[in-house]
């Protein structure tokens, strides 16, 4: 260990350096000052650097002021490439991640949804497991789950390019048969069985394409391409995200179903966001929310649910832009729509409210408010989240917040909880980035190397 590294470890143990700053005369070696100096040398405002590394302007500002640390090695590599600073220089400026200041146990708050039925995950055993996992994230370590297989999108890509998929042998090209396959696809996604979904989607799309009449076929095809887009987002295939989202919207317009079209617009918004066109992505989602709310041919509860999804997506994108006022205004609108839907006589669950809370968690994270995000997370009962996908996403978002906050131990616990809830969630790019960063703490985090390997990180 170098003398500089030893010195910084001493500072960390003494309570200094927890924000990434080093309290030495002149503070020349802080990571934030190193990044800010290189950015100014290029003549870039903070928003330009933020866009290049897929972060918010607020996040860059807080890093440069040494308010929050950068514990992800992949993020440091991005900054190194963009600013032309050697990775070794950034690593030298970045102190080791801080140890938690307090080890006092605090139980996670449990806010149970009494409206959930059996088909929405009200399994007493699973609820107890998830409540235990939530408590562990904020208290004690959790054992890892078994490895997840990586999903492959090659068959879907081939069908998009060449139309090579055939109708499954058991596939029934009828309204009832196609509807059953669309439902099965949704269930596979919600259960986070992404490898199974990836194998089944091409044949199901081919089956829906053979349906008559054309409008019914187009709506079913659009539904399946919407699901395909969400799968591609999970796997991180941004090129396929753009293609499947476009196919979904094209088919939805032919089919004429307002809810399918609204979801297709949400997928197109996500595609634009992932290509870096954040303002356009926000506008697409907001306009689609207005359109679906104004469609009087669709039941009000369904229109409200669709608008909640769109407004929450728009809020997420605005937060990614670093536009704090717009992000908070949009998530507020989504919450209002969710509350109207929840109190409607036709309402059966409060999934809209849950969706808003999950997006609000992400908004806080993107705006650099990790502590506020964790406070919100403690009010969410993961056992009340209706699907494995949402449960896994919740714990992954909690892990990202702890990473941003500079708390590697809690980040690791949250990732293990995500793996327990939805093993295939840990193959996502965001989780791999977190796992790569945690490898810096492998001497103090037992099992982190094994977890990184299960997440698909090349571990020496």
C-alpha positions in Angstrom: 0.0 0.0 0.0 1.4 3.4 -0.9 2.0 6.1 1.7 -0.6 8.2 0.1 -3.1 5.4 0.2 -2.2 4.6 3.9 -2.6 8.3 4.8 -6.1 8.4 3.2 -7.2 5.3 5.0 -6.2 6.9 8.3 -8.2 10.0 7.3 -11.2 7.8 6.5 -11.1 5.9 9.8 -10.9 9.3 11.6 -14.1 10.4 9.9 -12.6 12.5 7.2 -12.8 11.9 3.5 -16.4 10.5 3.6 -17.5 12.9 0.8 -14.5 12.2 -1.4 -12.5 15.3 -0.2 -9.1 15.1 1.4 -8.6 17.8 4.0 -5.0 18.7 3.2 -3.6 22.1 2.5 -4.8 23.3 -0.9 -6.9 20.1 -1.4 -5.1 19.7 -4.7 -5.7 15.9 -4.8 -9.5 15.8 -4.4 -11.3 13.9 -7.1 -13.8 16.7 -7.6 -11.2 19.4 -8.1 -9.3 17.1 -10.6 -12.5 16.6 -12.7 -13.5 20.3 -12.5 -10.1 21.5 -13.6 -10.1 19.1 -16.6 -13.6 20.1 -17.6 -12.9 23.8 -17.4 -9.7 23.3 -19.5 -11.9 21.9 -22.3 -14.3 24.9 -21.9 -17.3 22.7 -21.1 -20.2 23.6 -18.8 -21.2 20.9 -16.3 -24.3 19.9 -18.3 -22.1 18.9 -21.3 -19.9 16.6 -19.2 -23.1 15.2 -17.6 -24.6 14.4 -21.0 -21.4 12.7 -22.1 -21.3 10.3 -19.1 -25.0 9.8 -18.8 -25.4 11.6 -15.5 -27.3 14.7 -14.4 -25.8 18.2 -14.1 -26.6 18.1 -10.4 -24.6 14.9 -10.0 -21.6 16.4 -11.7 -21.9 19.6 -9.6 -21.9 17.5 -6.4 -19.0 15.4 -7.5 -16.9 18.4 -8.4 -17.7 20.0 -5.0 -16.7 16.7 -3.3 -20.2 16.4 -1.8 -20.6 12.8 -3.1 -17.9 10.3 -4.0 -17.5 8.3 -7.2 -17.2 4.6 -6.2 -17.9 3.1 -9.6 -14.8 2.1 -11.5 -16.7 2.2 -14.8 -17.8 5.7 -14.1 -14.3 6.8 -13.5 -13.3 5.1 -16.8 -16.0 7.1 -18.5 -14.7 10.4 -17.0 -11.2 9.4 -17.9 -12.0 8.8 -21.5 -14.2 12.0 -21.9 -11.9 14.4 -20.2 -8.6 12.9 -21.3 -7.3 12.3 -17.8 -5.4 9.1 -17.0 -7.5 6.6 -15.0 -4.5 6.3 -12.6 -4.7 10.0 -11.9 -8.4 9.8 -11.0 -7.9 6.7 -8.8 -5.1 8.5 -7.0 -7.4 11.4 -6.3 -10.3 9.2 -5.2 -10.0 8.0 -1.7 -11.2 4.5 -0.6 -14.9 4.3 0.0 -16.0 5.2 3.5 -17.0 2.7 6.1 -20.5 3.3 7.7 -20.4 5.8 10.5 -23.0 3.9 12.5 -23.8 0.1 12.7 -26.9 0.6 14.8 -29.7 -1.5 13.4 -32.8 0.2 12.2 -35.8 -1.8 10.9 -37.1 -0.9 7.5 -40.6 0.6 7.5 -43.3 -1.7 6.2 -46.2 -0.1 4.4 -48.4 -3.0 3.4 -51.0 -2.7 0.6 -54.2 -4.3 1.8 -55.7 -4.3 -1.7 -53.3 -6.8 -3.3 -54.8 -10.1 -4.3 -53.2 -13.6 -4.6 -52.3 -13.1 -8.3 -50.4 -9.9 -7.4 -47.8 -11.6 -5.2 -49.7 -12.0 -1.9 -47.8 -15.2 -1.0 -47.3 -15.1 2.8 -43.9 -17.0 2.5 -42.6 -14.7 -0.2 -43.9 -11.6 1.6 -41.9 -12.7 4.7 -38.8 -13.3 2.7 -39.0 -9.9 1.0 -39.6 -8.1 4.3 -36.6 -9.9 5.7 -34.6 -8.8 2.7 -35.7 -5.2 3.1 -34.6 -5.3 6.8 -31.3 -6.8 5.9 -30.5 -4.1 3.4 -30.6 -1.6 6.2 -29.0 -3.8 8.8 -27.2 -7.1 8.4 -25.5 -9.0 5.5 -27.4 -11.3 3.2 -26.2 -14.5 1.6 -26.1 -14.5 -2.2 -28.4 -16.4 -4.6 -27.6 -18.8 -7.4 -26.2 -17.4 -10.7 -28.5 -16.2 -13.3 -28.2 -17.0 -17.0 -27.6 -14.1 -19.4 -30.5 -13.5 -21.8 -29.7 -13.6 -25.5 -31.5 -11.4 -28.0 -30.1 -13.0 -31.1 -33.4 -14.7 -32.1 -35.3 -11.4 -31.7 -32.6 -9.5 -33.6 -32.8 -12.1 -36.5 -36.6 -11.7 -36.6 -36.3 -7.9 -36.7 -33.8 -8.1 -39.6 -35.0 -11.1 -41.6 -38.4 -12.1 -40.3 -37.1 -15.6 -39.6 -39.3 -16.6 -36.6 -42.0 -19.1 -37.1 -45.2 -19.7 -35.2 -44.6 -22.2 -32.3 -46.0 -25.7 -32.8 -48.5 -25.2 -30.1 -49.3 -21.7 -31.2 -52.9 -21.0 -32.1 -53.3 -18.1 -34.6 -56.7 -17.0 -33.2 -57.7 -14.0 -31.0 -57.8 -16.2 -27.9 -54.5 -17.9 -28.7 -52.6 -14.7 -29.4 -54.1 -13.0 -26.4 -52.8 -15.9 -24.2 -49.3 -15.4 -25.7 -49.3 -11.7 -25.0 -50.4 -12.4 -21.4 -47.7 -15.0 -21.1 -45.1 -12.5 -22.3 -46.2 -10.0 -19.7 -46.0 -12.6 -17.0 -42.5 -13.7 -18.0 -41.3 -10.1 -17.9 -43.0 -9.4 -14.5 -41.4 -12.5 -13.1 -38.0 -11.4 -14.4 -37.6 -14.5 -16.5 -35.8 -12.6 -19.2 -34.1 -15.6 -20.8 -37.4 -17.4 -21.3 -39.0 -14.3 -22.6 -36.2 -13.7 -25.1 -36.6 -17.2 -26.5 -40.3 -17.0 -26.8 -40.9 -13.5 -28.1 -39.9 -14.0 -31.8 -42.3 -16.8 -32.3 -45.1 -15.0 -30.5 -44.6 -11.9 -32.7 -44.8 -14.2 -35.8 -48.0 -15.7 -34.4 -49.6 -12.3 -33.8 -48.6 -11.2 -37.3 -50.7 -13.9 -38.8 -53.9 -12.9 -37.0 -57.0 -11.5 -38.7 -58.4 -8.8 -38.9 -55.4 -6.5 -39.5 -56.3 -4.1 -36.6 -56.4 -6.9 -34.0 -53.2 -8.3 -35.3 -51.5 -4.8 -35.2 -52.5 -4.2 -31.6 -51.2 -7.6 -30.5 -48.0 -7.1 -32.4 -47.6 -3.7 -30.8 -48.2 -5.2 -27.3 -45.4 -7.7 -27.9 -43.0 -5.1 -29.3 -43.7 -3.0 -26.2 -42.7 -5.9 -24.1 -39.7 -6.6 -26.4 -38.6 -3.0 -25.9 -38.7 -3.3 -22.1 -36.6 -6.5 -22.4 -34.0 -4.8 -24.6 -33.8 -2.0 -22.0 -33.1 -4.6 -19.3 -30.4 -6.3 -21.4 -28.9 -2.9 -22.4 -29.3 -3.3 -26.2 -30.0 0.4 -27.0 -29.9 -0.2 -30.8 -32.7 -2.8 -30.5 -34.6 -0.6 -28.0 -34.9 2.0 -30.8 -36.0 -0.5 -33.4 -38.6 -2.4 -31.2 -40.0 0.9 -29.9 -40.5 2.2 -33.5 -42.2 -1.1 -34.5 -44.4 -0.9 -31.5 -45.6 2.6 -32.2 -46.1 1.9 -36.0 -48.2 -1.2 -35.2 -50.1 0.6 -32.4 -51.2 3.4 -34.7 -52.6 0.8 -37.2 -54.4 -1.1 -34.4 -55.9 2.1 -32.9 -56.0 1.0 -29.3 -55.4 4.1 -27.1 -53.7 2.2 -24.2 -51.3 0.2 -26.5 -50.4 3.5 -28.3 -49.8 5.2 -25.0 -47.4 2.4 -23.9 -45.7 2.5 -27.3 -45.1 6.3 -26.9 -43.6 5.5 -23.5 -41.2 3.0 -25.1 -40.3 5.6 -27.8 -39.6 8.1 -25.1 -37.3 5.6 -23.4 -35.5 5.0 -26.7 -34.9 8.7 -27.2 -33.7 9.1 -23.7 -31.2 6.3 -24.1 -29.9 7.9 -27.2 -29.2 11.1 -25.2 -32.2 13.2 -26.6 -33.5 14.0 -23.1 -35.7 17.1 -23.9 -37.4 15.3 -26.8 -37.9 12.2 -24.7 -39.6 14.2 -22.0 -41.9 15.9 -24.4 -43.0 12.7 -26.0 -44.1 11.2 -22.7 -45.8 14.3 -21.5 -47.8 14.7 -24.8 -48.8 11.1 -24.8 -50.0 11.4 -21.2 -52.2 14.4 -22.3 -53.5 12.4 -25.3 -54.5 9.3 -23.3 -56.2 11.3 -20.5 -58.3 13.0 -23.2 -59.4 9.7 -24.8 -63.0 9.3 -23.7 -63.4 5.9 -25.4 -61.2 4.3 -22.7 -62.3 3.7 -19.0 -61.0 6.4 -16.7 -59.0 4.1 -14.4 -57.1 2.7 -17.4 -56.5 6.2 -18.8 -55.2 7.3 -15.4 -52.9 4.3 -15.0 -51.4 5.0 -18.5 -50.9 8.6 -17.7 -49.2 7.8 -14.4 -46.7 5.6 -16.3 -46.0 8.3 -18.8 -45.7 11.2 -16.4 -43.4 9.1 -14.1 -41.2 8.3 -17.1 -41.1 11.9 -18.1 -40.1 12.9 -14.5 -37.3 10.3 -14.6 -36.0 11.8 -17.9 -36.2 15.4 -16.6 -34.2 14.3 -13.6 -31.6 12.8 -15.9 -31.4 16.2 -17.6 -30.8 17.7 -14.2 -34.0 19.7 -14.5 -35.0 19.6 -10.8 -38.2 21.8 -11.0 -39.6 19.9 -14.0 -38.8 16.5 -12.5 -40.5 17.3 -9.3 -43.5 18.9 -11.0 -44.0 15.8 -13.3 -43.7 13.3 -10.5 -46.2 15.4 -8.5 -48.6 15.2 -11.4 -48.1 11.5 -11.6 -48.8 11.2 -7.9 -52.0 13.2 -8.2 -53.2 11.0 -11.1 -52.3 7.8 -9.1 -54.3 9.1 -6.1 -57.4 9.8 -8.3 -57.1 6.3 -9.8 -56.6 4.7 -6.3 -59.8 6.3 -4.9 -61.9 5.4 -7.9 -64.7 2.9 -7.3 -63.3 0.7 -10.1 -59.8 0.6 -8.5 -58.5 -2.8 -7.4 -54.9 -2.1 -6.4 -52.7 0.9 -5.8 -50.0 -0.1 -8.3 -50.0 3.4 -9.7 -49.0 4.8 -6.3 -46.3 2.1 -6.1 -45.0 3.0 -9.5 -44.8 6.7 -8.6 -42.8 5.9 -5.5 -40.3 3.8 -7.4 -39.9 6.5 -10.0 -39.6 9.1 -7.2 -36.8 7.1 -5.8 -35.0 7.2 -9.1 -35.7 10.9 -9.4 -34.0 11.6 -6.1 -31.0 9.4 -7.1 -30.6 11.2 -10.5 -30.7 14.6 -8.9 -28.0 13.6 -6.4 -30.3 13.4 -3.4 -29.2 9.9 -2.2 -30.1 10.4 1.4 -33.6 11.6 0.5 -33.9 8.6 -1.7 -33.0 6.2 1.1 -35.4 7.8 3.4 -38.2 7.3 0.8 -37.0 3.7 0.3 -37.6 2.9 3.9 -41.3 3.8 3.6 -41.7 1.2 0.8 -42.7 -2.4 1.6 -41.1 -4.5 -1.2 -43.4 -7.4 -0.4 -46.3 -5.2 -1.5 -44.7 -4.7 -4.9 -46.7 -6.9 -7.2 -44.0 -8.5 -9.4 -40.5 -9.9 -9.1 -39.3 -7.4 -11.7 -40.4 -4.4 -9.6 -39.0 -5.9 -6.4 -35.6 -6.5 -8.1 -35.7 -3.0 -9.6 -36.5 -1.5 -6.2 -33.5 -3.1 -4.5 -31.2 -2.2 -7.5 -32.3 1.4 -7.2 -31.6 1.3 -3.4 -28.1 -0.1 -4.2 -27.5 2.8 -6.6 -28.4 5.3 -4.0 -26.1 3.7 -1.4 -23.3 3.7 -4.0 -23.9 7.4 -4.7 -23.9 8.0 -0.9 -20.6 6.3 -0.5 -21.8 3.3 1.5 -20.4 0.2 -0.2 -21.6 -2.3 2.5 -25.2 -1.3 2.2 -24.9 -1.2 -1.6 -23.7 -4.8 -1.5 -26.6 -5.9 0.7 -29.1 -4.2 -1.5 -27.7 -6.0 -4.6 -27.9 -9.3 -2.9 -31.5 -8.6 -2.0 -32.2 -7.7 -5.7 -30.6 -11.0 -6.7 -32.8 -12.9 -4.2 -35.9 -11.2 -5.5 -35.1 -11.5 -9.2 -31.8 -13.3 -10.0 -31.8 -12.2 -13.7 -31.9 -8.5 -12.7 -28.3 -8.6 -11.7 -27.2 -9.2 -15.3 -28.1 -5.6 -16.1 -25.4 -3.1 -17.1 -26.2 -0.8 -14.1 -25.7 -3.7 -11.7 -22.4 -4.7 -13.4 -21.2 -1.2 -13.0 -22.0 -1.2 -9.3 -20.4 -4.6 -8.9 -17.2 -3.4 -10.6 -17.0 -0.5 -8.3 -17.5 -2.7 -5.2 -14.5 -4.8 -6.2 -12.4 -1.9 -4.8 -13.7 -3.0 -1.4 -13.2 -6.8 -1.8 -11.0 -6.9 1.3 -13.8 -5.6 3.5 -16.9 -7.0 1.7 -16.9 -10.8 1.9 -18.6 -12.4 -1.1 -18.4 -9.3 -3.3 -16.1 -11.0 -5.8 -18.5 -14.0 -6.1 -21.4 -11.6 -6.6 -19.5 -9.7 -9.3 -18.9 -12.9 -11.1 -22.5 -13.9 -11.0 -23.4 -10.4 -12.4 -21.2 -11.0 -15.4 -18.1 -9.0 -14.4 -14.8 -10.4 -15.4 -13.1 -11.2 -12.1 -9.4 -12.0 -12.0 
